[in-house]
Amino acid sequence: MKRIAVLIWLAAACEACAQVPDPPRFSTAQSGAVPSGWQTVLLSASKQPTEYTLVVDEGVVVLRANAHNSASILAWHTDFDPRAFPMLSWRWKVARPIAGADTRDRRSEDSPARVMVSFSGNSASLKPNDRAAGVIAEAISGHPLPYAVLMYIWGAKVAPESITVSAHTSRIRMVAVASDEQGSGRWQSYRRNLAEDYQRVFGEEPGHVTAIELMTDTDNTGGVAETLYGDLSLSPAP
């Protein structure tokens, strides 16, 4: 009986492993193409889109983002419980910080690198100003705002691990995992617990993750940025 119970537990564990969400990998794609499984999301018709292409760096295919007074998102849509698969890992290489950027100021709040995680939730519970911001954002972009967005960013003029609430809506909050010159020009690797970070940043339990998105933007400063993104992966907690 004990052996049967162990076998059942192992089978359940293997089934859960097989269901780990897997963002489409850049490293297994052909360079020069738009990455399959990722969707370009425009922020508005008036903004120039950032250019996302696959290139080879140090013998590995990675995503290159080139922004010239531009902003757009590259999104992978999904649906999973972040408490089951909380660990998000990725790497990026920022060529240089954006001149004039300031994470604290909406007029210059650009970032050379963002990994953004969208969450579902009860939109009826949002404050009136956050609901109004969502209506405006959807009218401009044609896409509804998620219930909440947790952004891991390369910040400017903020301390690493600082949290900045978006000037547009309190449902977008930014965690600076790097800032200013820190590590620029070199590959940097990160591993974050989505469930714990969400609880800490928003003060509530997370809903399901509905998208993971990348963005390099210079539309506020009118500047130039180049960033390389490596593969992203998800896993259960250790």
N, C-alpha and C positions, 0 to 999 in steps of 0.2 A: 504493500500500500504506500509506504514511504517513497519507494522508487517511482511509482506511478505519479505521485504528487510532484516529485522533482521534475519528471518528464513534462507534466502539464505546465509547470512554471517555466521551464526552458522554452517550451513551444510558444507560450504567451510572450516571453521576452523576445524570442526571435521574430514573432509577428510584429511586435512594437518596433524592433530595429528596422524591419523592412518598410515601415511606414514613416521613417524619419524624413521630414521634408528636405528636398534636395534642390537648392537653387541651381539653375543651369550653369554649368561650369564654362568659363572662358577658356581654360587651359586645354579643353578637348575639342575646341572649335578651330576653324580655319581663320588665319589672320586676314584682315582686310574686309571681313563681312560684318554686318550688323548681328550681334549675338542672338541666336535663336532662343526663344522662350522669354526674352525680355522685351518690354514694350516701351516705346517713346511716349512720354506724356508731356504735352505742351502746357505751359502755365498761362499763356494768353496769346491771342493772335498778334499782339503788338510786340512781343518779345522774340528776339532771335534765339533759335534753339542752340544748345550746346552740342558739339559734334562728338558722338561716341562711336569709336571704331575699335576693332581688335587688331593688336600689333604684337610683335615678338619682342620681349625684353629679357635679357639674360637667358635666352633659350626657351622661354615659356610664353605661351599666348596669354595676354592680359588685355584688359579694357583700357583704352586711352580716352580721356575726356579733355577736349579743347574748348575753352570758353573765351570768347572775344565779345565783351559787352553782351553776354547772352545768359540764358537760364532755361533748362528743361530737365526732365527727370527720365531716368531709365528704370522701369519698374518690373518686378516679378510678382505676379499675383498668386496668392496662396490662401490657405485656411487651415490653421492648426492652433492647438492650445499651447501657449508658451510655457505653461507649467510642466507639460510633458517633455518639451524640447526647448529648454530655456537658453542653451548655450549657443551664441552666435559668434562665429570666428571669421575674420577677414584680414586682408592686408592692403595697404595702399602706399603709394609713393608720390608725394607732393613735390613738384619741381621747386616751388618757392611760394612764400606767402603772397597774398594779394595786397598790393600797395594801396593804402587808404582804407582797408577794410576794418570794421569795428563791429563785433558781434553784438554789442550793447546798443547800437544805434540803427534804427530801421532804415535810415537813409544810406547806410554803408554796410549793411549786414549781408556781406557776401562770404562765401567759403570755398576754398579750393577742393574740399573733400567732405562729403556727407554720406553716411549710411543711415537711411531713415526707415523706421519700422512703424507701420500703420496698424491700429487696433480697432476692433469693433467694440460697441458698447451701446448703452441706452441713450440715444440722441435727445430724447424727450427730457432727460435730466439736465441738459446743458443750460448754462446761464443764458439769458436773452442776448447779451452782447456776443457770446460765442456762436449762438444760432444765427445771429445776423451776419457775423463774419463768414459763416459757412455759406449763406445765401449769396453773399457778394462774391466769394471765391468761385462758387459754381457758375455764377453768371459770367464771370470773366474767363474761366478756364474751360467750362463745359463739363467739369468733373466735380462730383460732390466731395467735400472734405471728409476724411475719415473721422471717426469719433475722437481719436487721439493719435498723435504722432510723436514718437520718441526718436529724436535725432542724435546720432553720434557725429560730431563735427570736428573739423580742424578750425579752432577758434582764432579770433584776433582780438588782442587787448583784453583777454580774460584768462583766468588761471585754469590749468588743467583740472578736470573733474568739477569745474563750476557748472552750474545749471542756469541757463538763460531762458526765460519765458518769451515766446514770440510776441512782438508788439501788435500783431494782427489778431491773435487769439490765444487764450491760455491753454488751449488743447494741443498746442505745438510747443514742445519744450526740448531744449538743446543741451546735451552734455558734451563739454569740450574734452575729448580724449587726447588732444594735442593742441598746441597754441603757438602762434607766431612762428619763430624760427626753429622751434623744437623738432629735431629729426628731419627737417626738410632736405630733399635730395637723396634720401635713403628709404628703402622699404621699411615700413613699420607694421607690426602684427598686433592684433587685438583679439581678445576673447571676453565677451560680456554675457552676463546672466540677464536675459530680457525680463523675466518675471520679477527678479529682485530690483532691477533698475526702474522698471515701471512703477512698482510699489513705492520706491523711494522718491521718485520724481513727481508722481501724480497723487500719491497718498491713497491709492485704492487698488483693488485687485484688477489684474488685466483681463480684458476679453480676448477673443481669438486674434491672432495675427492675420491680417488680410493682404498685406503686401510688404515686400522689402524693396527699397528704392535707393538708387544712387543719384547724387546730383553734385555737379560742379557748376558754380554760378558766379557771374561777375556783372550782372545787370544793374546793380545799384551803383557800383564804383565806376563802371565803364571800363574795367581793367581786363587783363589777360591772365588766364590760369591754365596749367596743364597738369593733369594728375593721372597716374596709372592705378587701376584697381585689379587686384588678384581675385581668385575664387573666394566665394563665401560658402560657409557650411554651417549646419545646425546639428545639435546633438543633445541627448539627455544630460541632466546634471551628473557630474562625476560622483 
